[in-house]
Amino acid sequence: MKIKFLQANNGDSILISFKDNEDIKRNILIDGGMPSTYYSSGHYGKLHQIVGEIQEKKERIDLLILTHIDADHIGGILKWFEMDKEAYKLIGKVWFNSGKTIANYFEEKENKDLNVPINIFDTNYTSVGQGKDFEDYIEENNIWDKEIIKCEKIADKNGVKIQLLSPNNKLLKKLLKEYKKPKHDYFTSGKKKDWETAIVDFIDEEKKPDFKYKKDNSVSNGSSIAFLLTFMDKNFLFLGDAHPDIILTSLNELNYNKENPIQVELLKVSHHGSCKNTNKELLEVIETNNYILSTNSETHNHPDKRTIARIINRNPNATIYFNYDNVKTYIFSNKDYTDFPDFKAKNSFQYKVE
């Protein structure tokens, strides 16, 4: 199995490639990053490259998982579909929780803010396209069956088992009731970096009895699809932008806890390393040496160094992978490496599992 963490700017785009029990090559694509992950201003991105390679090999994307509707996760897919009118032919099935489907599932009123518009162009360079909703496009092209993707769902196919950990009914209903289109854009930084603080200072601060953890309150992140993937008896956690409490609850329900942590090959850290999406309690239930952080840090200034401090406090031997070299280069100080000599920081776009 090969897992590629595409350079998706401040977003996520992950390709999982493996051979099934009949030696057929399979591909699972998780998200598409920002629109520029496919194309922007005359330049094609890593998603365009990956799509081309899959086409050349006469393979397909057997499963496309769109974790949630934020632009840094779905934007590259929309751009691909807009520019390539035959994109759907490369896809076997889509997992996507649309606003209309959630409303139908709960028999509630639709939230129009959850509609995802898409413009299908006649050619890559046509200025006027046909506007429609993304969910209508994937349904009419028979790659989406409108199934709600949520906790307790298990998919076991082609030698891969996927156990859903997020979202649950409560979070989906909250998205339906409370979601509003964000006023900010994804090119404007929302907060300052915390990279000047030493790792040991974060650890010491969080040991104090008056320390209070601040949780992510984004309803779109709360609706994020997150899952445990098992292949050849090895586990992998892909957490999207999910909230830590729902992941912890789901793992507890699978009988994993602090005394019996789940053994995983790697953890794709939630929400690009935001400190509001990874807490001590969640890390204590996960046993791994490999942590993946996907972001270029140019927007919202992720990852938070506080998150990395929590990881290293949990596992001083951790290997932390970044898909942008500038993040690995600048987030750590000489003091960090002196205080914690056993952790490793690596720049990697691919993780290979034998």
Secondary structure, DSSP 4 states (H G I P E B T S, - for coil): -EEEE---TTS--EEEEEE-TTS-EEEEEE---SGGGTEETTEE-HHHHHHHHHHHTT--EEEEE---S-HHHHHHHHHHHHH-TTGGGGEEEEE---HHHHHHHHT----GGG--EEEE-SSTT-S--EEEEHHHHHHHTTS-------TT-EEEETTEEEEEEE--HHHHHHHHHH----SS-TTS--S---TTS-HHHHHHHHHSTT--------HHHHT--EEEEEETTEEEEE-TT--HHHHHHHHHHTT--SSSPEE-SEEE-GGGG-TTS--HHHHTTEE-SEEEE---SSSTTPSPHHHHHHHHHH-TT-EEEESSHHHHHHH--HHHHHH-TT-EEEE-SEEE--
